[in-house]
Amino acid sequence: MMDVEGIMTQTARIFTNGRSQVVRLPASFQFEGTEVYIYKDEVTGDVSLSRRPESWVGLFAAIKDGGVPNDFLSTEDRSQHEKARDPFTGITPCAQNV
C-alpha cells in the first residue's frame, strides 16, 4: 500500500514477549546485525528504526581523509560568513506548570 507521501508501506505484527513489545518485520525490512538504533518522535509518537553499523571504521576514515566531497556545498555556500544573530528571536516563551 502507498501512504500519503507516496512511500510504499507494509503492515508488521506486534506481540508481547514478557514485558517487552516485539515487532515482527517482514523479510523485505529485515536488518543485518544484532542491534538497531531506535527513535521516537514525541509529537507524533512515530517510532523509527535505523541500521546500526557493526563498526565506525568507515566514518572515522572519512573524517580523517577530509570526508566531505568537493561538491557537497556550492562555492557560494562555502564562502558564507558567520552571522551574528540572536538564536531566540521570534520564539515566544511558554508558560510552565509548576
BELLIN-V90283 format. One record per pair of residues at least 6 apart in sequence whose ideal C-beta (glycine too) atoms are under 8 Angstrom apart, sorted by the first residue. I is the first residue (numbers start at 1). GAP is how many residues later the second one is. D is the distance in whole Angstrom. If there is no record, write none. Layout:
I	GAP	D
I	GAP	D
//
This chain:
1	7	8
1	8	6
1	9	7
2	6	6
2	7	7
3	6	5
10	16	5
10	18	7
10	19	7
12	11	5
12	12	6
12	13	6
12	14	6
12	17	7
13	10	7
13	11	4
14	7	6
14	8	7
14	9	6
14	10	8
15	6	8
15	7	5
15	9	7
16	6	7
25	6	8
31	18	7
31	20	6
32	19	7
33	18	7
33	19	6
33	21	6
35	17	5
36	13	5
36	14	6
36	15	6
36	16	5
37	12	7
37	13	4
37	14	8
37	15	5
38	9	7
38	10	7
38	11	6
38	12	8
39	8	7
39	9	5
39	11	7
40	6	7
40	7	5
40	8	8
41	6	8
41	7	8
53	6	8
//
